Amino acid sequence: MPARRSPKILPRSFYNRPTLTVLEELIGKVLVHEVRGRVASGVIVEAEAYIGEDDPACHAAPGPTKRNAPLYGAPGHAYVYLNYGIHSLVNAVTERQGTPAAVLIRALEPLDGVELIARRRGVTVTDDADRARLCRGPGNLTVGLGITLARNRADLTSGPLTIEDRGIAPDRIAWSRRIGINVGIERPWRCEWAGHAAVSGRARRQRQAAATR
């Protein structure tokens, strides 16, 4: 991994841009969560975009509701929701207020608090392969970082849940279709750190012929 620099929390202006631009530039950034003085973090290696009411896979597809209200709010806030009544999934809201869009964080490479993450996941880490699996998948990463529905609407530019720039950059970025959904699967709005061991769905994903841009 490239040399790191002093952490800098991403400003609101980072998120107040086209969602696909934010998606691409989030790869290599660091998701950080502090709970009762304990910090856990991970490098974002995979994420997906969900954009607008005309995206059938976006929660905004039916129009404004109480549940999806954060999507219509100011950029730079978290949209955390319960998936199938099991796991909380975390998204970063993007674009201007009133334009429903967000980036779903799908996988992390654990960075700070690896032992804490493993304890929360209830697994033992004995090698790099175990470590790579800790936050592989959107449900696993929220469990590992201790992110719950209580962080819905949290301001990502301050407070216990933030995303930082630590000067980490992927060697290559790949784009593909989104996974884990049944509609809107033709849209190539999934971005990953190409070849990274922590990326999820490696056996299922359908890569585009020209993976980089």
C-alpha positions as CSV (number, residue, x, y, z in Angstrom):
1,M,0.0,0.0,0.0
2,P,1.3,3.5,-0.8
3,A,2.8,5.7,1.9
4,R,0.2,7.4,4.1
5,R,0.0,11.1,5.0
6,S,-1.7,12.8,8.0
7,P,-5.4,12.1,8.0
8,K,-7.7,14.8,6.6
9,I,-11.5,14.5,6.9
10,L,-13.2,14.9,3.6
11,P,-15.1,18.2,3.4
12,R,-18.7,18.6,2.4
13,S,-17.6,19.9,-1.0
14,F,-16.2,16.4,-1.8
15,Y,-19.6,14.9,-1.7
16,N,-21.4,17.8,-3.4
17,R,-20.5,16.5,-6.9
18,P,-21.7,14.0,-9.4
19,T,-22.1,10.7,-7.7
20,L,-19.9,8.7,-10.1
21,T,-17.1,11.1,-9.5
22,V,-17.4,10.7,-5.7
23,L,-17.7,7.0,-6.1
24,E,-14.4,6.7,-8.0
25,E,-12.5,9.0,-5.6
26,L,-13.8,7.2,-2.5
27,I,-11.7,4.2,-3.4
28,G,-8.6,4.5,-1.2
29,K,-10.2,6.8,1.3
30,V,-10.6,5.6,4.9
31,L,-13.9,5.1,6.7
32,V,-13.4,5.8,10.5
33,H,-15.8,5.1,13.4
34,E,-15.3,5.8,17.0
35,V,-17.4,4.2,19.7
36,R,-16.8,5.0,23.4
37,G,-13.2,6.0,22.6
38,R,-12.4,3.0,20.5
39,V,-11.5,3.6,16.9
40,A,-11.9,1.2,14.0
41,S,-11.3,2.0,10.4
42,G,-10.7,0.6,7.0
43,V,-9.6,1.6,3.5
44,I,-12.5,1.7,1.1
45,V,-11.8,-0.8,-1.7
46,E,-15.3,-1.3,-3.2
47,A,-18.4,0.8,-3.4
48,E,-21.5,1.3,-5.6
49,A,-23.5,4.3,-6.7
50,Y,-27.3,4.6,-6.5
51,I,-28.6,7.7,-8.3
52,G,-32.1,9.2,-8.5
53,E,-35.7,8.3,-8.7
54,D,-35.2,6.8,-12.2
55,D,-32.7,4.2,-10.8
56,P,-34.9,1.2,-10.0
57,A,-32.3,-0.1,-7.5
58,C,-32.1,3.2,-5.6
59,H,-34.3,3.7,-2.5
60,A,-35.5,6.9,-4.0
61,A,-37.2,5.0,-6.8
62,P,-40.7,5.3,-5.2
63,G,-40.2,9.0,-4.5
64,P,-39.7,10.6,-1.1
65,T,-40.5,8.6,2.0
66,K,-39.7,8.7,5.7
67,R,-37.1,6.0,5.2
68,N,-35.3,7.5,2.3
69,A,-35.4,11.1,3.5
70,P,-31.6,11.2,4.1
71,L,-31.0,10.6,0.4
72,Y,-32.8,13.9,-0.3
73,G,-30.8,15.8,2.3
74,A,-27.5,17.6,2.3
75,P,-24.5,15.9,0.9
76,G,-21.8,14.5,3.2
77,H,-24.2,12.8,5.6
78,A,-24.6,9.0,6.2
79,Y,-27.6,7.1,5.0
80,V,-27.7,3.9,7.1
81,Y,-30.5,1.4,6.7
82,L,-31.3,-2.1,7.7
83,N,-31.0,-4.7,4.9
84,Y,-33.4,-7.6,5.0
85,G,-33.8,-6.9,8.7
86,I,-30.3,-8.2,9.5
87,H,-27.4,-5.8,8.7
88,S,-27.1,-2.1,8.8
89,L,-25.6,-0.8,5.5
90,V,-23.8,2.5,5.3
91,N,-23.9,5.0,2.4
92,A,-22.5,8.5,1.8
93,V,-25.1,10.9,0.5
94,T,-23.9,12.8,-2.6
95,E,-24.9,15.7,-4.9
96,R,-26.9,18.8,-4.0
97,Q,-29.8,18.7,-1.5
98,G,-33.0,17.5,-3.1
99,T,-31.2,15.3,-5.5
100,P,-31.4,11.7,-4.1
101,A,-28.1,9.9,-4.6
102,A,-25.6,8.0,-2.5
103,V,-22.6,5.7,-2.5
104,L,-22.9,2.4,-0.8
105,I,-19.7,1.3,0.9
106,R,-19.3,-2.4,0.1
107,A,-15.8,-3.5,1.4
108,L,-12.9,-2.2,3.4
109,E,-9.3,-3.3,4.1
110,P,-9.1,-3.1,7.9
111,L,-6.7,-0.5,9.1
112,D,-7.1,0.7,12.7
113,G,-8.5,-1.5,15.4
114,V,-8.1,-4.8,13.6
115,E,-8.5,-6.8,16.9
116,L,-11.6,-4.9,17.8
117,I,-13.1,-5.5,14.3
118,A,-12.3,-9.2,14.6
119,R,-13.9,-9.4,18.0
120,R,-17.1,-7.7,16.8
121,R,-17.2,-10.1,13.9
122,G,-16.6,-13.1,16.2
123,V,-13.7,-14.4,14.1
124,T,-10.0,-15.1,14.6
125,V,-7.4,-13.5,12.5
126,T,-4.3,-15.7,11.9
127,D,-3.1,-14.4,8.5
128,D,-3.6,-11.8,5.8
129,A,-6.4,-13.8,4.2
130,D,-8.4,-13.7,7.5
131,R,-7.8,-10.0,7.8
132,A,-9.0,-9.4,4.2
133,R,-12.3,-11.1,5.0
134,L,-13.1,-9.1,8.0
135,C,-14.8,-6.2,6.2
136,R,-15.5,-7.9,2.9
137,G,-19.2,-7.1,2.2
138,P,-21.4,-4.2,3.3
139,G,-22.9,-6.0,6.2
140,N,-19.6,-7.3,7.5
141,L,-18.0,-3.9,7.5
142,T,-20.7,-2.3,9.5
143,V,-20.6,-5.0,12.1
144,G,-16.8,-4.8,12.2
145,L,-16.8,-1.0,12.6
146,G,-19.8,-1.0,15.0
147,I,-22.0,1.1,12.7
148,T,-25.7,0.8,13.5
149,L,-28.9,2.6,12.6
150,A,-28.0,5.1,15.3
151,R,-25.6,6.6,12.7
152,N,-28.3,7.3,10.1
153,R,-28.1,11.0,9.1
154,A,-24.7,11.4,10.9
155,D,-22.5,14.2,9.5
156,L,-19.5,12.6,7.8
157,T,-17.5,15.8,8.0
158,S,-17.4,15.7,11.8
159,G,-18.2,13.5,14.8
160,P,-17.7,9.8,15.4
161,L,-18.3,8.6,11.8
162,T,-16.1,10.2,9.1
163,I,-14.2,9.5,5.9
164,E,-10.6,10.5,5.7
165,D,-8.0,11.1,3.0
166,R,-4.7,9.5,4.2
167,G,-3.0,9.7,0.8
168,I,-3.7,6.1,-0.1
169,A,-4.3,5.5,-3.8
170,P,-5.2,2.3,-5.6
171,D,-2.9,1.0,-8.3
172,R,-5.8,0.5,-10.6
173,I,-9.6,1.0,-10.4
174,A,-12.1,-1.3,-12.1
175,W,-15.8,-0.7,-12.9
176,S,-18.5,-3.3,-13.2
177,R,-22.2,-3.9,-12.8
178,R,-23.7,-3.6,-9.3
179,I,-24.2,-6.9,-7.4
180,G,-26.6,-8.1,-4.8
181,I,-29.6,-6.5,-6.5
182,N,-32.3,-7.7,-8.9
183,V,-33.1,-4.5,-10.8
184,G,-30.9,-1.9,-12.5
185,I,-28.1,-4.5,-12.8
186,E,-27.1,-3.3,-16.2
187,R,-25.7,0.0,-14.9
188,P,-21.9,-0.2,-14.5
189,W,-21.9,1.7,-11.2
190,R,-19.7,-0.5,-9.1
191,C,-16.1,0.6,-8.5
192,E,-13.3,-1.4,-6.9
193,W,-9.6,-1.4,-6.1
194,A,-8.7,-3.9,-8.9
195,G,-7.3,-7.1,-7.6
196,H,-7.6,-6.2,-3.9
197,A,-8.1,-9.2,-1.7
198,A,-10.8,-7.5,0.4
199,V,-13.1,-6.9,-2.6
200,S,-16.4,-8.8,-2.2
201,G,-18.3,-10.9,-4.8
202,R,-15.2,-11.8,-6.7
203,A,-16.7,-15.0,-8.1
204,R,-20.0,-13.4,-9.1
205,R,-19.1,-10.0,-10.6
206,Q,-19.2,-9.4,-14.3
207,R,-16.4,-7.1,-15.4
208,Q,-16.5,-4.7,-18.2
209,A,-14.1,-5.2,-21.0
210,A,-12.4,-1.9,-20.5
211,A,-12.2,-1.9,-16.7
212,T,-10.2,1.3,-16.1
213,R,-10.8,4.9,-16.9
